[in-house]
Amino acid sequence: MTFALRYAVRSDVGLLREGNEDSAYAGPRLLAVADGMGGYEAGEVASAAVIKSVAPLDRAPMPESELIDAFAEAVTAAKQNLRGIVEADPAVGSMGTTLTAMLWSGQTAAICHIGDSRAYLLRDGDLYQITRDHTFVQALIDQGRIRPDEAATHPQRSLLLRALDGRTDADPDLSLLTAELGDRYLLCSDGLPVAVTDEDILTTLAEVADPAQVVLELIEQAIRGGGPDNITCIVADVIDSDKKQFAPTTAPVLAGAAASAGNAQTKSFSKIPADADSGITRLGAVPVGPGSQAGLGGPGDSSVIASDSGAWQGQGGTALDVERAATSTGPRAATSTRAPGGTRSGSRAAPSSRRANGGDGAGRGRYRRSRRGWPVMTTLIALFVLLIGGGLIVGYEVVNSQYYVGESNGKVAIFRGINDKVLGVSLFSVYQPTNIPVSGITAAAAQELHSSNTGSLTMARQFLANIRKQYNTCQAAYAAVHSWIVHKPKPIKKKVRVHGQTRIKTIIPKYRPKPSIPSYCPPQTGA
């Protein structure tokens, strides 16, 4: 018995986003989804950079004992890559990305997870979420402060507590899993579960046989559910390649922002070339020839972005075909994929009214050169000055719109900016100090405190309010215990006669039970 994967991947911009900040990679040994964030197109740079860092893991098989270490090294490289991007352009200091990935060796898979993208397992008709969201609402659920059904409507449901970025050194969760023949795995960005219920995900995974059709159906459901975010799905079935019922998939595929970037070194603030159909799924085939990289191709690599009608022949002769719909009046034309063997796995038409600015036939990238009377050098100098000045203004606005909760002189405080320095100049300042000692907050709060995750002022104040509430609860509990100890009556010694003999009997007066201290409270200093 030889374990192998039969997989399909699809990424969609959704109904409300202007661009796709999700990136994905699916190969014979590696499945990975990254959901970028940060705005100003920095999110798509972050997710594509992380996918580029982990994609080389798919190049060659490795023993089970090396899976975890390989993931750890790839994530370290990804963090260094992001840090380099941020150092080169501080204006994108708020960018970051999630990462949920599986690396396979025979029947064993290593899981690497950070953020709120998810991995699911369908086994024997039951659906399991095999990753834990690193979000504020998940922490509230773990503490029993809200019910799971309240998470979808919580005002802070999008607040991430851990992600890969260029500022902090947050580490992912790493674990091993033993697969079984017939398992079906789903990796997805949060754009799927925010719009589709777990019950509908279970039904689709259990009832639709072809992975290519499953990803299409799941994204279709997310679109019908409002499609508020980018949606990326990878579905992989564990099969026995020795049996001829299904052939394993062998062609590595990129999707989302990673497929749209023709160069792995895509700079922030640079528009990725796109045609009028920029809203549709972008799929890219990964070059496998000598000297090529298993992540993103270099300049001039035509195989990175699939053409409208051509097919790329990958390993094992698997063909990947991305077609345009017959109608081209809107950016969201119908798309379809061809599964191995060339049979159509599904298609869908979507509204043509969304982002209709590209439907007039002019197309993007068809700007005509205008002949002006301005001297060329004067124009270039003026543009240079405008770009430098505009970059400084944008960078200042971005930095000063970020807030995080951190430590100032041993006390908890809200900071404005990002926890970093440029040329020795700090990019942060204390915005709101408190009298809460860091030594008095919970271990979970302290861990998130030191990660310096940035967000809006509202998010920072909400996080501080939760810290303050837990701190006050712990202080009140310790005060109650101290009062109980102080006022506890002392044992009374009394002389009594027993069988004609005088004896000393110790009598313990009745007293109220000792107050309890919540398990999350840290030990008192000096206690």
PyMOL commands that set and color helices and strands:
alter all, ss='L'
color gray80, all
select helices_A, chain A and resi 42-58+64-88+90-92+136-142+148-153+198-207+211-224+257-260+315-317+356-358+376-400+438-440+443-451+457-487
alter helices_A, ss='H'
color red, helices_A
select strands_A, chain A and resi 3-12+22-26+30-37+96-97+99-105+108-114+118-123+126-129+164-165+173-178+184-188+231-240+253-256+283-285+311-313+319-321+335-338+344-348+403-408+411-422+425-437+492-498+501-507
alter strands_A, ss='S'
color yellow, strands_A
deselect
rebuild
show_as cartoon
